[in-house]
Amino acid sequence: MKRNARFLAQYINEAIGEQLPQQIDVSRSIPHIELALNTKKITNPEGYAISVGKKVIRIEGATPQGVFYGIQVFRKALPVTEGKDVVIPAVQVSGQPRFAYRGMHLDVCRHFFGVDFVKEYIDIMALHGLNTLHWHISDDQGWRFDVEGYPRLIEVAAFREGSVIGRNTGLYDHQRHGGYFTREQIRDIIKYAAERYITIIPEVDMPGHMVAALTAYPELGCTGGPYEVEQNWGIFDDVLCVGKEETFRFVFAVLDEVMRIFPSEYIHIGGDEAPRTRWKACPRCQQRIADEHITSDGKHSAEDMLQSYFTKRVEKYLADHGRKIIGWDELLEGDVNPSATIMSWRSRKGDDDVRSAAEKGHDIIMVPNAILYFDFYQFPEDEWYKPLLIGGESTLEKVYNYEPAPASFSDVARSHIIGVQANLWTEYIAYKELAEYQVLPRMAALAELQWLQPERKNYSQFLDRAQRLTALYDRYNWKYCEYAWKKKTD
């Protein structure tokens, strides 16, 4: 609570230039802002209540985390320019989130973003009441952390010799690009996030999207290489060889490193976009299929089921160490334990596989790419002044009106929709201003999607209410898409 008070004092100072003192107790006759816990009035651990009287503004929560979210709401009500008088209306405001998991994703592999920007990203999330950063820290184009016993991951896999110009044109800039985070830097970022009640879930994508790692350790691939850290974007045939036990020694060493550094209960193991091409031709993988009596189930090939074998071994290893897995919905293309949490990214409302998975007991996080991929454009593609992006269109209104637990789902299935997340992939996002521009103001719409019950949502009111956020963004010098944000008057 002292930390919460320091945050509030900082926000007030930024807004009006006044440094308010912080005390444990004060006479109620003296005007003040009071932060307090109230478990009788507020039952949701992330819920808050704000009451404004003549002399006392009271911000309450069942937990310090709830108080923090109340502070963020109060922060948005402060003036955005300095002035002599600050008037807060006499109101009572309360709220609690609809979803316990309120995520935002950041890819630092396609283009590397350092400590300062990751912390800024966390600050943006905190303002909007999000509580989970899904941090994508390995991919074909770069590996971003050290692993004990595998030094070439930061010596070789962390850097590429160039990046493709445009959309896989065959033209390259020949500029060496990359970087990595030290253990101390990662711990510092984790602490920074935790102070703002944000959990960081790391993603180490496996068995696909591993070309950078294979470049450093080619013996982990089916062909033995040589490989090169990818300069193109896309899906690549070279993946980890599941037929080799040394692959699992590597994977478990990576997971050991992740578990030593990250305290999160969940570890994201990816599992997406892993072609079977190499496995079909690899004698070791085929031998693994024979030895483990892996067969097609009629819907999925033996190679599909080989990935399920891989996933189950990884899941058991993490479970033995008290952790749980999250993976993309490709995990459902085979046999996976219901204890695995699934991120559904390939459909708008949840396809049959995801609905069925939820009914079988899988927890689901909805991340539909057509709506919640913030690397997509925010307005029609024919506008000439837009930056070059991956494509697609996800407008502010589309984000706001998305329903993650559709009526087509059964009550049981809807009960397993535990959260919503938006993703920022960075193939075409090479600098922080563009990253800010892509997530703002859509993160404001995402926040209301994550917090409000459907019947309380109103897009027109959201636009009216949220106009002042642009001034708050300006205060922090955060770039945002003005075209997407401003309410049309025509």
N, C-alpha and C positions, 0 to 999 in steps of 0.2 A: 504493500500500500504506500510506503514511502516512495518507492520507485514510481508508482502511479502519480503521486503528488508532484514529483520532479518533472514528469512528462507534462502534466497539466500546466505547471508553472512555465515550462519552456514554451508550450503552445501559446499561452497568454502573452508571454513576452514577445514572441514572434508576431503576434497579431496587433498588439497595441503599444508595445515598447515598455511595458511596466513589468518589474520583477516583484512578484508577490512572495511574501515570506511563507514558510511551511512550518506548521506546528502540529503537535500530536493532539492538543486539546485547546479549545478557545471558548470564551463566554458566548452564549447564544445572543447576547445583546450587541455583540460586535459583528458587523456585516462580514460574511466569509463564504467560501465555497467548502462544503463538507463532503469528504469521501468516506463512505461507510459500507460495512457488510450488513446484509439483511436477508437471512435465510428463511424468515417467516413469510415475508411478502413476495420474495422472488425465489422460485424453485429451480428454474433452468440455470445450470452452472455458468452459462454465458449470457444470461439475461441481465438487463439493467433497468433502472428507473431514475428519472431526473425530475425534480420538483424545484420550481423557482418561486420563492416567496419574496417578501419585502426586504429581508435582511440576509436570508440564507438561501444559497443554491445547494441542493443536496443531490449527490450522484451516488447511487447505491447499486450493489450487485450481490448475488449470492456468494460470489467468489471475487478475488481481486481481478480475475480475467473479465468478469462481467462489468466491474467498475471501469476497467480500461476501455471497453466498448462504449460505455456511457460517456466517457471522456471524449472519445472520438466524435460522438454525436454532438456533444457540447462544443467541441472545437469547430465544427462546421457552422455553428450558429454565431461564432465570434465575428466581429467586423473584419473585413479584408484589407482595410486601410487604417492607418493610425488616426486617432481622433481623441478629443478631450473626454467625451462622454461615451460610455458603453452601456447600452440599454438591452437587457435580456427580458423578453416578455414573460409575464407570470403564467407559466404553463406547467403541465405535468406530461411527461413523455416516458413511455416504457417500450421495451422491445425484447424479443428473444429470437434466435436464429431458427429457421426452418430446418436447416441441415447442420449436422455436427461436423461434417467435413466440408470445408469451404476453401477450395484450392486455387492456386495459380501456379503455372508451370514456367520454367525458364531453361532454355537450351543454351549452354555455354560451350558447346562442342563445335557446331557449324561455324560460329564466330565466337571468339573468346571475349568474355566480359570479366573484368577483374573485381577485386574485393569492394572497391568503392561503389561500383554500380550495383552489385548484388545487395549491398546494404541499402542503397537508395530504393531498389526494387522492393525490399522488405518494408521500408518506410511507406511506400505507396500502398502496399497491401494492408499495412496496419491502419492507415487512414480509412480504408474501405471495409474494415471489419473482417478480413480474411484470416484464416488461422493455419493454413498449410502451404508451404512452398515445396513443390515437386521439382527437384533440382536434377536436371539431366546432365550427367557428368562424364559420359563416355559415348563415343559413336565412331563411325567410320572415318570422320574428318578430324578427330582429335580426342585424346585421352587426357583427363584433367586432374588426376590426383596420383599421389605416390603410393606404391604398394611394396611392402617389405619383401625382399627377395626377388623383385622384378624391376630393377632400376631402369631398364630400357623403356618402360612405360612413360617416364617423364623425359628421358633422354631422346627417344625416337618418336614414340607414338603421340606425344603432345604437340608435334609440329608437322605442318605440311609445307611443301615447297611452292605452293601457289593455290589460287582459287579460280574456278571457272568464271568466266565473264558472261553474265546473262543466264539464260535458262539452258545450261548444258550445251553451249554453242560449239565447244571444241576449241575455244579461245581462252587463254589463261593469263592472269596478271603477273605470274612468276614472282609474287611477293610472298616470302616466307611468313607464315601465320601460325600462331599458336600461343601456348602458355599453359600453366597449371597452377593449382593451389597447393601450398604447403599444408602440412597437418596443422600447424599453428594458425594459419589463415582460416582453415575450415572450422576449427574450434572457435575462433573468434567470431566468425559469421554465425555459427550455431548459437553462441551465447547472445549475440546481438538480436537474433530472431526470437529466442526464448524470452528475452526481456520484453518483447512486444507480443508475447503469447502466440508465436508462430512456430510450428513444428516444421523442421526440414526433413523431407523424405528423399533420400538419394535414389537416383535411377542409374543402375549399371545394366545396359541393355545386353541381353544374351539369349540365345546363342548367335543371333544375327547382329548386324551393325557392329562388327568386331574387326573391321579391316585395319584400323589403326593399331590395335593390340597385336594382330597377326603380323603386321609389319615389324613390330619389335620382337615377336616370338613366333616365327613362321612355322615352327614345329607343331603349333597348336591347330593348324589348318589341315584340311584333308589332302591338299596337294603339296604342302611344304613350301609353297611360294615360288619365287620371291613375290612379296607384296609391297605396296606403296600406300602410305596414308592418303586417303582419297581426296582429290581436288574437285571432284564432281559431286552433285547431289543425287540421291536416289536410293535404290535397293540393289545390293550387290550379291552375287552368288557365293562369294567366299565368306564362310561362317565358321564357327568353332567346330572341330571334329569331335563328334560325340562318341566315336569309337575308341578314342584314346583315353586312358586313365590319367595321363598327364594333363589333359584338358580339365578334368575335375579337380586335380591338385591346384591348378591355376585358379579356377573359379572359386574354390574354397578359400584360397589365400586372399583373393580379392574381397570376398565377403567378410573374412576375418578382419581385414583392414577397415572395411566400411563399418562393421559392428564396433570396432574399437573407437572409432571417431564419432559416429552418429548415434545418438541415444534413442532415435525413433523406434517405435515398436514395429513399424512397417519398413520393409526394404522393397523398392520397385525393381523387378528383374526384367522389365521390357517384355521380351517374347514375341515381338511383332516382326513382320517382314523378314522372316528367315527362310529363304528359298531352300528347296530340298535338292537342288541340282547336284551339288557336290556329294551329298550323302548317298544319292542313288548310284553314283559311280565309284564311291569310296569302299574298298574292300573291308576296311576296319569298321566303318559304320554298318555295312551289311552283315559283318560278323557279329556286331553288337545286337543287331536285330534278330539274328538267328539264336545267339546265346541267351537272350532275354525272352525268347519266344514272342516277339512282337509281331503282330499281324494286323492287316487291315480290318476295320470293322464294317466295311462296305461303304461307309460315308467318308472315312478318312483313310489315307494310304498308310502303309507300314512306316514310311518316313515321317508322316504327320505324327504317328504314335511314338516315333523315336523322340520327337521334341517333347512329347508328354513324359516320356521316361526321363529326359533331361530335367524337365521342370520339377518332377516329383523328387528327384534326388536333391535338387537345389532347395526345394521347399522343406524337405526333411532336415537338411543340414541347418537351415535357418531356424526351424521349429525346435531342434535340439538345443539351440542357443537362445531360445526364448523370443524369437522374432517371427514375423508373419510376412507373406509376400503379397505384393500387388503386381499385376501384369496387364498388358493390353488384351483386348478381347480375342486376339488370335490364340490365346491359351485355351479357348473353348474348342479349337479345331483338333480335338483329341480328347484324352481322358485326363482331367485335372481335379484335384480334391476340392470339395466345396469350401474348404477353409481359405482358399485363395480369393482375394478381392480382385474384381475385374474392372478395368477402366474401359468403358464402351465408347469407342471413338469413331466407328464406321457407320453409324446410323443416327438419324435425327431423333427418333422416338423410342429406340430400343427395338432391335429386330427379334426374330423368333428365338435365336440362340441366346441372346441376352435375357429375354423374358424367361426362357426356360431355365437359364442359369440362376436367375434370382429366385425362381420358385423352388429350385433344388437347394437353396441355402447360400449361394454366393452373394456376398455384399457387392454392390455395384456403385461405381462412381461414373456419372454421366459426363462425357467430354465429346459430344458430337462434333465432328470436324466441320460440317457444313454451317455450324452456328458458333461454336466456341473455340475455333482456331483463330487466334488473334494475329497470326501472320497473314491472314486473308485481308483483302481490301475491305474498307469500311463504306464504300459507296461505289456506284457503277464503274465498270472497268474502262469505259470509253472516255473518262476524264483524262485529258492529255497531261495534266500537271501532277499526276500521281507518281510516287516512287515505284521502282521496279520491285514487285513482290512475287510470291509464288503463284498467286492467282486466287480464284474463288472470291466470294463476296459474303461478308457477315456484317450487316448493318447494326447500328445501335438498337433499333427497334426490334430486329430479329433476336438479338441477344436478350433483350428485356422480356419479350413475350414467349420465350422458350419455356416449355413445361417438361421437366425431367422425369416426372412420375405420371405418365399419361393414363387416361381412363382405360385404355386397352390392357393395362397390366392388372393382374389380380391384386387383392389386398395384401396377400403374402408377398408377391413380387414387389409391390410398392414399398413395403416395410423394409426391403433390402436395398432400396436406393438411399445410400447413406450420405451422398454428397454430390456436388457439382464442381467442375473445374474448367478453367480456360487454359489453353496452351499457347506459348509463344515459341515457335520453332524459328531458328535464326539463319537459315540458308541465305536469305536475302536481306538480313538485318545485321549490318556490320558495325553500327555505332549506336551509342546510347540514346541520342535524340530520336532516332527512328524507332527504337524499342519503346521509348516513352510514348511516342506518337501512336504506336500500334495498340498499346494497352489502354490508353486514355482517349476518350472517356468511357470506353466499353467496360472497364473494370467497375465503374459506378453502376452500370446496368447489371453486371454480373453479381455485384454485392446485393442488390435488391432481389435478384432471382434467388440468391442463397439465403437471404434473411426473411423475406416476406412470404406469407401464405398466399396462394394464387388469388383468392378473392380480394386481397388488399392491394393488388398491383393495379396501377393505372399509368399508362405510358405518358399521357398528356400531362398529368400531375408531376410525374417524374421529371419531365423536361422543364416544367416551370420551376420546380423545387431545386433542380440541380444546376441551374444557370450559374449560381454563385460559386460553384466548384471551380469554374474556369479561373476565377480570381485567386482561389486558393492554389491551384496548380501554378499560376503565374508567380505567386509569392515564392514558391520553391524552384522556380525556373524549370518546371517540367513541361515538356512539349506535349501537345495534344492535338487531335484532329478537329479543327474548328468546324470544318464542313459537316462532320458527323454529329457534332455536339449541338450546334446552335439550332434553335427551333425555327423551322421554315415559316415565313410570313406570307408566302405567296399561295 
